[in-house]
């Protein structure tokens, strides 16, 4: 499984960005896809995820502002980020997860920087 993320950049507080992630390889094995982020000096954290049956899950900090979308025709997921705040500044990683034999296997795309300025 390979993931190619794009769409990061710099935006003023209150602005919007849309991240994209194209997935290739054995996508039929994927159970969950999503986005995680890592701020400077912080641990990587879940932002949003979506299951194979299109059930979304969001971190409390982004609920009501971010939306995760899955496009099965194009093997892609997107993260629409609205009303961005300084605290959203981080490197965002596209993530795919495969669950088998009681364990998760994670696949990662390259990070894309999101910088929110005041």
ChimeraX commands (.cxc) that place a marker at each C-alpha (Angstrom):
marker #1 position 0.00,0.00,0.00 radius 0.5
marker #1 position 1.35,3.39,-1.01 radius 0.5
marker #1 position -0.04,6.78,-0.05 radius 0.5
marker #1 position 0.67,10.11,-1.70 radius 0.5
marker #1 position -0.48,13.19,0.18 radius 0.5
marker #1 position -0.76,16.73,-1.08 radius 0.5
marker #1 position -2.43,20.04,-0.37 radius 0.5
marker #1 position -0.58,21.53,2.55 radius 0.5
marker #1 position 0.49,25.13,2.73 radius 0.5
marker #1 position 0.26,28.34,4.69 radius 0.5
marker #1 position -3.06,29.96,5.45 radius 0.5
marker #1 position -4.20,32.76,7.79 radius 0.5
marker #1 position -6.19,31.91,10.88 radius 0.5
marker #1 position -9.82,31.39,9.98 radius 0.5
marker #1 position -8.93,30.15,6.53 radius 0.5
marker #1 position -9.40,26.78,4.86 radius 0.5
marker #1 position -7.28,24.09,3.28 radius 0.5
marker #1 position -8.04,20.77,1.64 radius 0.5
marker #1 position -5.61,17.87,1.91 radius 0.5
marker #1 position -5.68,14.99,-0.53 radius 0.5
marker #1 position -4.31,11.47,-0.31 radius 0.5
marker #1 position -4.13,9.04,-3.20 radius 0.5
marker #1 position -3.89,5.38,-2.30 radius 0.5
marker #1 position -2.47,2.62,-4.46 radius 0.5
marker #1 position -1.57,-1.02,-4.05 radius 0.5
marker #1 position -3.66,-3.62,-2.23 radius 0.5
marker #1 position -6.39,-1.22,-1.16 radius 0.5
marker #1 position -8.89,-4.04,-0.63 radius 0.5
marker #1 position -7.03,-4.94,2.56 radius 0.5
marker #1 position -7.48,-1.51,4.15 radius 0.5
marker #1 position -9.92,-1.25,7.05 radius 0.5
marker #1 position -9.49,2.38,8.08 radius 0.5
marker #1 position -8.01,5.45,6.47 radius 0.5
marker #1 position -7.36,8.81,7.99 radius 0.5
marker #1 position -5.16,11.70,8.85 radius 0.5
marker #1 position -2.84,12.20,11.76 radius 0.5
marker #1 position -0.74,15.23,12.58 radius 0.5
marker #1 position 2.37,16.04,14.52 radius 0.5
marker #1 position 3.13,19.49,15.81 radius 0.5
marker #1 position 6.62,20.62,16.69 radius 0.5
marker #1 position 7.75,18.80,19.83 radius 0.5
marker #1 position 4.50,16.90,20.08 radius 0.5
marker #1 position 3.40,13.35,19.54 radius 0.5
marker #1 position 1.54,12.29,16.44 radius 0.5
marker #1 position -2.20,12.44,17.04 radius 0.5
marker #1 position -5.34,11.35,15.27 radius 0.5
marker #1 position -7.17,14.10,13.39 radius 0.5
marker #1 position -9.84,12.16,11.55 radius 0.5
marker #1 position -10.45,8.68,10.22 radius 0.5
marker #1 position -13.01,6.90,8.12 radius 0.5
marker #1 position -13.79,3.21,8.07 radius 0.5
marker #1 position -14.39,0.92,5.11 radius 0.5
marker #1 position -18.12,1.40,5.69 radius 0.5
marker #1 position -17.69,5.19,5.65 radius 0.5
marker #1 position -18.05,5.80,9.36 radius 0.5
marker #1 position -16.08,8.96,10.25 radius 0.5
marker #1 position -14.31,9.67,13.49 radius 0.5
marker #1 position -12.87,13.02,14.57 radius 0.5
marker #1 position -10.63,14.33,17.29 radius 0.5
marker #1 position -12.56,16.61,19.62 radius 0.5
marker #1 position -10.33,19.52,18.68 radius 0.5
marker #1 position -11.45,19.46,15.04 radius 0.5
marker #1 position -15.11,18.47,15.33 radius 0.5
marker #1 position -17.32,20.89,13.46 radius 0.5
marker #1 position -14.38,22.35,11.53 radius 0.5
marker #1 position -12.84,19.42,9.65 radius 0.5
marker #1 position -14.46,16.87,7.38 radius 0.5
marker #1 position -12.99,13.63,6.08 radius 0.5
marker #1 position -14.21,12.40,2.72 radius 0.5
marker #1 position -13.58,9.15,0.88 radius 0.5
marker #1 position -13.74,8.77,-2.89 radius 0.5
marker #1 position -13.70,5.08,-3.73 radius 0.5
marker #1 position -13.75,5.71,-7.47 radius 0.5
marker #1 position -10.46,7.56,-7.24 radius 0.5
marker #1 position -8.95,5.62,-4.32 radius 0.5
marker #1 position -8.53,8.85,-2.45 radius 0.5
marker #1 position -9.39,10.50,0.82 radius 0.5
marker #1 position -9.59,14.17,1.56 radius 0.5
marker #1 position -9.48,16.34,4.64 radius 0.5
marker #1 position -11.41,19.57,4.35 radius 0.5
marker #1 position -10.18,21.92,7.05 radius 0.5
marker #1 position -12.18,25.06,7.80 radius 0.5
marker #1 position -11.80,27.81,10.38 radius 0.5
marker #1 position -8.16,26.90,10.93 radius 0.5
marker #1 position -6.45,28.02,14.12 radius 0.5
marker #1 position -2.81,28.42,15.11 radius 0.5
marker #1 position -3.10,25.14,17.01 radius 0.5
marker #1 position -3.75,23.30,13.73 radius 0.5
marker #1 position -0.20,24.02,12.58 radius 0.5
marker #1 position 1.51,20.65,12.13 radius 0.5
marker #1 position 2.77,18.11,9.65 radius 0.5
marker #1 position -0.21,16.10,8.47 radius 0.5
marker #1 position 0.17,12.44,7.54 radius 0.5
marker #1 position -2.17,10.30,5.52 radius 0.5
marker #1 position -2.61,6.90,7.14 radius 0.5
marker #1 position -4.08,3.55,6.11 radius 0.5
marker #1 position -4.65,0.73,8.56 radius 0.5
marker #1 position -5.06,-3.00,8.02 radius 0.5
marker #1 position -6.29,-5.25,10.79 radius 0.5
marker #1 position -5.37,-8.92,10.65 radius 0.5
marker #1 position -4.72,-11.64,13.22 radius 0.5
marker #1 position -5.37,-9.30,16.13 radius 0.5
marker #1 position -2.95,-6.58,15.10 radius 0.5
marker #1 position -2.97,-3.35,13.14 radius 0.5
marker #1 position -0.53,-2.63,10.35 radius 0.5
marker #1 position -0.07,1.04,9.51 radius 0.5
marker #1 position 0.92,2.56,6.20 radius 0.5
marker #1 position 1.95,6.18,5.94 radius 0.5
marker #1 position 2.20,8.80,3.28 radius 0.5
marker #1 position 4.81,11.49,3.35 radius 0.5
marker #1 position 3.88,14.37,5.59 radius 0.5
marker #1 position 2.51,17.63,4.29 radius 0.5
marker #1 position 3.06,20.82,6.24 radius 0.5
marker #1 position 0.11,22.95,7.29 radius 0.5
marker #1 position 1.01,26.32,8.74 radius 0.5
marker #1 position -1.64,28.65,10.13 radius 0.5
marker #1 position -0.49,32.22,10.62 radius 0.5
marker #1 position -1.96,34.98,12.74 radius 0.5
marker link #1:1,2 radius 0.2
marker link #1:2,3 radius 0.2
marker link #1:3,4 radius 0.2
marker link #1:4,5 radius 0.2
marker link #1:5,6 radius 0.2
marker link #1:6,7 radius 0.2
marker link #1:7,8 radius 0.2
marker link #1:8,9 radius 0.2
marker link #1:9,10 radius 0.2
marker link #1:10,11 radius 0.2
marker link #1:11,12 radius 0.2
marker link #1:12,13 radius 0.2
marker link #1:13,14 radius 0.2
marker link #1:14,15 radius 0.2
marker link #1:15,16 radius 0.2
marker link #1:16,17 radius 0.2
marker link #1:17,18 radius 0.2
marker link #1:18,19 radius 0.2
marker link #1:19,20 radius 0.2
marker link #1:20,21 radius 0.2
marker link #1:21,22 radius 0.2
marker link #1:22,23 radius 0.2
marker link #1:23,24 radius 0.2
marker link #1:24,25 radius 0.2
marker link #1:25,26 radius 0.2
marker link #1:26,27 radius 0.2
marker link #1:27,28 radius 0.2
marker link #1:28,29 radius 0.2
marker link #1:29,30 radius 0.2
marker link #1:30,31 radius 0.2
marker link #1:31,32 radius 0.2
marker link #1:32,33 radius 0.2
marker link #1:33,34 radius 0.2
marker link #1:34,35 radius 0.2
marker link #1:35,36 radius 0.2
marker link #1:36,37 radius 0.2
marker link #1:37,38 radius 0.2
marker link #1:38,39 radius 0.2
marker link #1:39,40 radius 0.2
marker link #1:40,41 radius 0.2
marker link #1:41,42 radius 0.2
marker link #1:42,43 radius 0.2
marker link #1:43,44 radius 0.2
marker link #1:44,45 radius 0.2
marker link #1:45,46 radius 0.2
marker link #1:46,47 radius 0.2
marker link #1:47,48 radius 0.2
marker link #1:48,49 radius 0.2
marker link #1:49,50 radius 0.2
marker link #1:50,51 radius 0.2
marker link #1:51,52 radius 0.2
marker link #1:52,53 radius 0.2
marker link #1:53,54 radius 0.2
marker link #1:54,55 radius 0.2
marker link #1:55,56 radius 0.2
marker link #1:56,57 radius 0.2
marker link #1:57,58 radius 0.2
marker link #1:58,59 radius 0.2
marker link #1:59,60 radius 0.2
marker link #1:60,61 radius 0.2
marker link #1:61,62 radius 0.2
marker link #1:62,63 radius 0.2
marker link #1:63,64 radius 0.2
marker link #1:64,65 radius 0.2
marker link #1:65,66 radius 0.2
marker link #1:66,67 radius 0.2
marker link #1:67,68 radius 0.2
marker link #1:68,69 radius 0.2
marker link #1:69,70 radius 0.2
marker link #1:70,71 radius 0.2
marker link #1:71,72 radius 0.2
marker link #1:72,73 radius 0.2
marker link #1:73,74 radius 0.2
marker link #1:74,75 radius 0.2
marker link #1:75,76 radius 0.2
marker link #1:76,77 radius 0.2
marker link #1:77,78 radius 0.2
marker link #1:78,79 radius 0.2
marker link #1:79,80 radius 0.2
marker link #1:80,81 radius 0.2
marker link #1:81,82 radius 0.2
marker link #1:82,83 radius 0.2
marker link #1:83,84 radius 0.2
marker link #1:84,85 radius 0.2
marker link #1:85,86 radius 0.2
marker link #1:86,87 radius 0.2
marker link #1:87,88 radius 0.2
marker link #1:88,89 radius 0.2
marker link #1:89,90 radius 0.2
marker link #1:90,91 radius 0.2
marker link #1:91,92 radius 0.2
marker link #1:92,93 radius 0.2
marker link #1:93,94 radius 0.2
marker link #1:94,95 radius 0.2
marker link #1:95,96 radius 0.2
marker link #1:96,97 radius 0.2
marker link #1:97,98 radius 0.2
marker link #1:98,99 radius 0.2
marker link #1:99,100 radius 0.2
marker link #1:100,101 radius 0.2
marker link #1:101,102 radius 0.2
marker link #1:102,103 radius 0.2
marker link #1:103,104 radius 0.2
marker link #1:104,105 radius 0.2
marker link #1:105,106 radius 0.2
marker link #1:106,107 radius 0.2
marker link #1:107,108 radius 0.2
marker link #1:108,109 radius 0.2
marker link #1:109,110 radius 0.2
marker link #1:110,111 radius 0.2
marker link #1:111,112 radius 0.2
marker link #1:112,113 radius 0.2
marker link #1:113,114 radius 0.2
marker link #1:114,115 radius 0.2
marker link #1:115,116 radius 0.2
marker link #1:116,117 radius 0.2
marker link #1:117,118 radius 0.2
view
